Amino acid sequence: MRHGVLPVGLLAAGLLLTACGASPTTGAPGSAPDKNPYAKYDSLTGTQRTDKLIADAKDEGGVLDLYTSNTDIQDLVDGFQKAYPGIKVHAFRANSETVLQRALQENQANKPQNDVIDTNDLELRALDSQHLLHPYDGPAEAGLKEAAKNLGGWTAERFNAFVVGWNTNEVKKGEEPVDFADFADPKWKGKLAVEVGDWDWYASMYTYLTEEKKMSSSDVDALFKKIAANVKVTKGHTVQGELLSAGQFGVALSVYSHTIDKAAAKGAPVAWRPVVEPVILRPNGIGLMANPRHPAAALLWTDWVLSDGQKIIADSLRIPAAKSVPGFKDPIPAGTTTYSLSKSAETDTKKWNTAYDALLRGVPAAG
């Protein structure tokens, strides 16, 4: 799920919370653990590594504690427990701001409760900035796309694609939107929807229009102001997809591709192709906690999710992080303009959150 219904951003508040408290291991704010709980596995590969991890995971109690915002997490849990029936996964799932807040607060209190975290990139960066994550350097890394690696203390396991989706009953064939700027036309009034927390999508679209399309900031501001006059606001991408399928509005400007694809597979009248460019790609990832209670289970899970588990991610109609996944067909058509999450969104969190909140102030809710 998406983070962000807070007008000034939980990320900034969460970072302040941790900065004002103690680190989980040494008592000094922002300091790293004294020991590397994963070090003894670094030199192991192949079955030797896996067998050692399984044995040690069972010695730890046969438990993995996972915090996640992934709505498809049960598919991964079932696949992992089928592969390793001796390890029980305890998964706490909530929206990404709740996952972040829980992890930050527990570590501030020197009582970390999870071994692995699976959520959105901005929340992972927030945790990493507080030295709460440990970089993954296992054998599965070699099979990942370059964009999934070297992200600091976490690794991408999948990519979410922000796309423009529409209800095919409300937007007839041949009338599909073509250009993002067209949504400023008053003919779309009341027919568009955005998600209340998608300030990172807004930051990325804004940066794309200024840096790639060479529009002036004043022109982009004017464009978004006109578009905002046409939109309704939803809370949560799952709800957004359900309301789009029900025809509560015609077009969702910042919906996930997998949300549309899953609904269409179940017979809902929704589509997102032909593509309104650009498609905004955001990595969602996995992070090993720097101070886990079950380090062997954490590493076993991460090895598996970034290798065999990628097939399950692909089967969930998501975009896997692995370079090659059997049977996977990229949902983004060849030649489509894609744009990675704006670096400015990562560094200027409060700026973009505040700007997006101001843009949507007074906009009616959908549904």
BABAGU-290147 format. One record per residue (C-alpha): residue number from 0; chain; x, y, z. Coordinates in steps of 0.05 Angstrom, whole numbers, plus 5000, padded with zeros to 4 digits. Example, Ala and Ser with C-alpha at 12.3 -4.5 7.8 and 13.67 -1.06 7.14 Angstrom:
// residues 2
PT   k c east north   up
PT   0 A 5246  4910 5156
PT   1 A 5273  4979 5143
This chain:
// residues 367
PT   k c east north   up
PT   0 A 5000  5000 5000
PT   1 A 5019  5073 4993
PT   2 A 5045  5116 5048
PT   3 A 5022  5186 5061
PT   4 A 4958  5215 5084
PT   5 A 4994  5262 5131
PT   6 A 4999  5333 5104
PT   7 A 5070  5345 5126
PT   8 A 5096  5274 5118
PT   9 A 5108  5218 5167
PT  10 A 5177  5206 5139
PT  11 A 5204  5271 5167
PT  12 A 5168  5260 5233
PT  13 A 5195  5189 5237
PT  14 A 5266  5212 5225
PT  15 A 5259  5265 5278
PT  16 A 5232  5212 5326
PT  17 A 5292  5167 5317
PT  18 A 5342  5224 5317
PT  19 A 5317  5245 5385
PT  20 A 5324  5175 5414
PT  21 A 5375  5122 5423
PT  22 A 5401  5073 5372
PT  23 A 5378  5001 5380
PT  24 A 5446  4975 5402
PT  25 A 5494  5027 5428
PT  26 A 5451  5082 5457
PT  27 A 5481  5134 5409
PT  28 A 5431  5164 5360
PT  29 A 5442  5141 5288
PT  30 A 5498  5093 5304
PT  31 A 5505  5024 5274
PT  32 A 5504  4958 5313
PT  33 A 5569  4936 5346
PT  34 A 5568  4868 5310
PT  35 A 5547  4843 5242
PT  36 A 5496  4787 5256
PT  37 A 5503  4761 5185
PT  38 A 5579  4759 5180
PT  39 A 5587  4684 5191
PT  40 A 5548  4669 5128
PT  41 A 5586  4716 5082
PT  42 A 5635  4663 5057
PT  43 A 5582  4609 5046
PT  44 A 5551  4594 4978
PT  45 A 5505  4543 4946
PT  46 A 5475  4487 4987
PT  47 A 5527  4497 5041
PT  48 A 5499  4567 5054
PT  49 A 5427  4545 5050
PT  50 A 5436  4485 5095
PT  51 A 5472  4526 5147
PT  52 A 5418  4580 5145
PT  53 A 5363  4528 5153
PT  54 A 5397  4494 5211
PT  55 A 5411  4560 5246
PT  56 A 5341  4586 5232
PT  57 A 5313  4525 5267
PT  58 A 5360  4536 5325
PT  59 A 5334  4607 5330
PT  60 A 5264  4579 5341
PT  61 A 5242  4568 5269
PT  62 A 5210  4638 5265
PT  63 A 5216  4698 5219
PT  64 A 5185  4764 5239
PT  65 A 5168  4806 5178
PT  66 A 5140  4877 5173
PT  67 A 5110  4893 5105
PT  68 A 5063  4938 5065
PT  69 A 5060  4888 5008
PT  70 A 4987  4870 4994
PT  71 A 5010  4805 4960
PT  72 A 5054  4783 5018
PT  73 A 5014  4720 5032
PT  74 A 5034  4691 4965
PT  75 A 5107  4699 4984
PT  76 A 5096  4672 5054
PT  77 A 5062  4610 5027
PT  78 A 5117  4599 4976
PT  79 A 5172  4607 5028
PT  80 A 5139  4561 5078
PT  81 A 5129  4509 5024
PT  82 A 5203  4513 5007
PT  83 A 5224  4514 5081
PT  84 A 5168  4481 5121
PT  85 A 5208  4485 5185
PT  86 A 5207  4561 5186
PT  87 A 5143  4598 5207
PT  88 A 5134  4669 5181
PT  89 A 5099  4719 5226
PT  90 A 5079  4775 5179
PT  91 A 5053  4842 5204
PT  92 A 5022  4879 5145
PT  93 A 4998  4950 5145
PT  94 A 5004  5012 5102
PT  95 A 5075  5036 5092
PT  96 A 5073  5095 5140
PT  97 A 5049  5049 5196
PT  98 A 5104  4999 5181
PT  99 A 5156  5054 5184
PT 100 A 5129  5084 5248
PT 101 A 5127  5016 5283
PT 102 A 5198  4999 5264
PT 103 A 5224  5068 5284
PT 104 A 5189  5068 5351
PT 105 A 5211  4998 5370
PT 106 A 5283  5013 5353
PT 107 A 5281  5078 5391
PT 108 A 5258  5039 5452
PT 109 A 5315  4989 5442
PT 110 A 5263  4934 5430
PT 111 A 5266  4916 5355
PT 112 A 5215  4863 5339
PT 113 A 5225  4847 5265
PT 114 A 5279  4813 5225
PT 115 A 5262  4837 5155
PT 116 A 5222  4895 5126
PT 117 A 5188  4897 5058
PT 118 A 5160  4964 5037
PT 119 A 5167  5026 4993
PT 120 A 5233  5058 4976
PT 121 A 5223  5123 5014
PT 122 A 5208  5087 5079
PT 123 A 5268  5041 5068
PT 124 A 5312  5102 5057
PT 125 A 5287  5133 5121
PT 126 A 5304  5070 5160
PT 127 A 5372  5064 5126
PT 128 A 5389  5136 5143
PT 129 A 5383  5116 5216
PT 130 A 5429  5055 5207
PT 131 A 5372  5007 5221
PT 132 A 5384  4965 5159
PT 133 A 5441  4919 5138
PT 134 A 5461  4915 5064
PT 135 A 5448  4849 5029
PT 136 A 5509  4819 4996
PT 137 A 5485  4748 4981
PT 138 A 5486  4703 4920
PT 139 A 5418  4726 4894
PT 140 A 5446  4796 4881
PT 141 A 5480  4773 4817
PT 142 A 5414  4758 4784
PT 143 A 5382  4826 4797
PT 144 A 5373  4885 4751
PT 145 A 5423  4941 4762
PT 146 A 5367  4987 4785
PT 147 A 5352  4939 4842
PT 148 A 5422  4940 4871
PT 149 A 5469  4989 4907
PT 150 A 5412  5025 4942
PT 151 A 5446  5028 5009
PT 152 A 5420  4984 5064
PT 153 A 5364  4953 5023
PT 154 A 5352  4918 4957
PT 155 A 5293  4925 4908
PT 156 A 5252  4861 4902
PT 157 A 5200  4889 4854
PT 158 A 5181  4953 4819
PT 159 A 5114  4989 4823
PT 160 A 5092  5024 4759
PT 161 A 5049  5087 4765
PT 162 A 5005  5089 4703
PT 163 A 4943  5125 4679
PT 164 A 4885  5076 4682
PT 165 A 4813  5084 4659
PT 166 A 4745  5051 4663
PT 167 A 4728  5026 4593
PT 168 A 4654  5039 4603
PT 169 A 4667  5112 4620
PT 170 A 4723  5122 4569
PT 171 A 4702  5089 4504
PT 172 A 4749  5055 4455
PT 173 A 4781  5107 4411
PT 174 A 4771  5161 4464
PT 175 A 4828  5138 4509
PT 176 A 4873  5192 4537
PT 177 A 4936  5205 4497
PT 178 A 4976  5259 4531
PT 179 A 4981  5276 4605
PT 180 A 4972  5350 4591
PT 181 A 4903  5335 4561
PT 182 A 4876  5324 4631
PT 183 A 4876  5399 4642
PT 184 A 4816  5403 4594
PT 185 A 4751  5420 4631
PT 186 A 4717  5362 4596
PT 187 A 4750  5317 4648
PT 188 A 4720  5354 4708
PT 189 A 4697  5304 4760
PT 190 A 4722  5246 4718
PT 191 A 4794  5242 4744
PT 192 A 4822  5215 4809
PT 193 A 4889  5217 4845
PT 194 A 4912  5183 4909
PT 195 A 4919  5228 4970
PT 196 A 4989  5203 4988
PT 197 A 5021  5202 4919
PT 198 A 5065  5263 4930
PT 199 A 5125  5222 4904
PT 200 A 5088  5209 4839
PT 201 A 5072  5284 4836
PT 202 A 5146  5301 4849
PT 203 A 5167  5253 4794
PT 204 A 5117  5278 4743
PT 205 A 5135  5350 4759
PT 206 A 5210  5335 4751
PT 207 A 5197  5296 4686
PT 208 A 5158  5355 4656
PT 209 A 5211  5406 4676
PT 210 A 5274  5366 4662
PT 211 A 5254  5320 4605
PT 212 A 5198  5360 4570
PT 213 A 5233  5426 4585
PT 214 A 5171  5460 4612
PT 215 A 5180  5519 4658
PT 216 A 5161  5511 4731
PT 217 A 5107  5564 4723
PT 218 A 5077  5525 4665
PT 219 A 5079  5460 4704
PT 220 A 5046  5493 4764
PT 221 A 4992  5520 4719
PT 222 A 4981  5452 4687
PT 223 A 4974  5416 4753
PT 224 A 4927  5471 4779
PT 225 A 4881  5459 4719
PT 226 A 4885  5384 4728
PT 227 A 4870  5390 4803
PT 228 A 4806  5427 4785
PT 229 A 4783  5363 4750
PT 230 A 4801  5311 4802
PT 231 A 4772  5274 4860
PT 232 A 4816  5245 4915
PT 233 A 4819  5173 4938
PT 234 A 4855  5143 4998
PT 235 A 4895  5081 4983
PT 236 A 4910  5048 4916
PT 237 A 4867  4987 4930
PT 238 A 4806  5032 4942
PT 239 A 4826  5073 4882
PT 240 A 4825  5011 4838
PT 241 A 4758  4988 4866
PT 242 A 4725  5055 4854
PT 243 A 4753  5059 4783
PT 244 A 4726  4989 4768
PT 245 A 4658  5011 4795
PT 246 A 4657  5072 4750
PT 247 A 4659  5124 4806
PT 248 A 4706  5163 4761
PT 249 A 4732  5152 4691
PT 250 A 4808  5158 4699
PT 251 A 4859  5146 4754
PT 252 A 4921  5187 4742
PT 253 A 4968  5151 4790
PT 254 A 4945  5079 4795
PT 255 A 4991  5018 4798
PT 256 A 4995  4976 4735
PT 257 A 4985  4912 4774
PT 258 A 4922  4939 4806
PT 259 A 4891  4950 4738
PT 260 A 4917  4884 4710
PT 261 A 4890  4843 4768
PT 262 A 4822  4877 4763
PT 263 A 4819  4866 4688
PT 264 A 4837  4793 4697
PT 265 A 4776  4786 4741
PT 266 A 4731  4819 4689
PT 267 A 4731  4891 4711
PT 268 A 4723  4942 4655
PT 269 A 4791  4975 4665
PT 270 A 4854  4985 4623
PT 271 A 4918  5025 4620
PT 272 A 4943  5010 4550
PT 273 A 4955  5046 4503
PT 274 A 5001  5079 4552
PT 275 A 4998  5152 4572
PT 276 A 5072  5167 4580
PT 277 A 5112  5168 4622
PT 278 A 5105  5107 4666
PT 279 A 5136  5125 4734
PT 280 A 5175  5067 4763
PT 281 A 5186  5062 4838
PT 282 A 5228  5007 4871
PT 283 A 5197  4970 4929
PT 284 A 5246  4931 4969
PT 285 A 5270  4886 5023
PT 286 A 5315  4905 5081
PT 287 A 5352  4862 5130
PT 288 A 5346  4893 5199
PT 289 A 5413  4911 5229
PT 290 A 5393  4882 5296
PT 291 A 5349  4822 5281
PT 292 A 5325  4770 5331
PT 293 A 5329  4715 5278
PT 294 A 5387  4733 5231
PT 295 A 5391  4664 5197
PT 296 A 5317  4664 5181
PT 297 A 5322  4736 5156
PT 298 A 5378  4718 5109
PT 299 A 5344  4654 5086
PT 300 A 5281  4694 5069
PT 301 A 5320  4748 5032
PT 302 A 5360  4697 4991
PT 303 A 5295  4663 4971
PT 304 A 5254  4725 4956
PT 305 A 5308  4752 4911
PT 306 A 5315  4686 4873
PT 307 A 5260  4634 4871
PT 308 A 5210  4682 4901
PT 309 A 5215  4727 4840
PT 310 A 5170  4679 4802
PT 311 A 5116  4689 4853
PT 312 A 5123  4764 4848
PT 313 A 5117  4759 4772
PT 314 A 5056  4714 4779
PT 315 A 5024  4769 4821
PT 316 A 5027  4813 4759
PT 317 A 5082  4855 4789
PT 318 A 5149  4874 4758
PT 319 A 5204  4831 4790
PT 320 A 5273  4856 4807
PT 321 A 5308  4796 4775
PT 322 A 5337  4803 4706
PT 323 A 5305  4738 4683
PT 324 A 5243  4704 4710
PT 325 A 5213  4643 4675
PT 326 A 5148  4660 4640
PT 327 A 5150  4733 4657
PT 328 A 5126  4782 4605
PT 329 A 5140  4855 4620
PT 330 A 5072  4891 4624
PT 331 A 5103  4956 4599
PT 332 A 5103  4955 4523
PT 333 A 5170  4960 4488
PT 334 A 5189  5032 4471
PT 335 A 5148  5063 4527
PT 336 A 5179  5123 4561
PT 337 A 5193  5105 4633
PT 338 A 5219  5151 4688
PT 339 A 5248  5130 4754
PT 340 A 5224  5160 4819
PT 341 A 5252  5231 4823
PT 342 A 5315  5238 4864
PT 343 A 5285  5303 4889
PT 344 A 5227  5263 4919
PT 345 A 5278  5225 4960
PT 346 A 5316  5285 4986
PT 347 A 5261  5339 4990
PT 348 A 5207  5297 5023
PT 349 A 5174  5354 5062
PT 350 A 5176  5402 5003
PT 351 A 5138  5355 4956
PT 352 A 5091  5329 5009
PT 353 A 5072  5400 5027
PT 354 A 5065  5421 4954
PT 355 A 5020  5362 4937
PT 356 A 4977  5373 4998
PT 357 A 4969  5446 4978
PT 358 A 4951  5426 4907
PT 359 A 4895  5380 4932
PT 360 A 4868  5425 4987
PT 361 A 4793  5432 4977
PT 362 A 4789  5376 4925
PT 363 A 4729  5331 4938
PT 364 A 4736  5258 4958
PT 365 A 4716  5203 4910
PT 366 A 4663  5151 4925
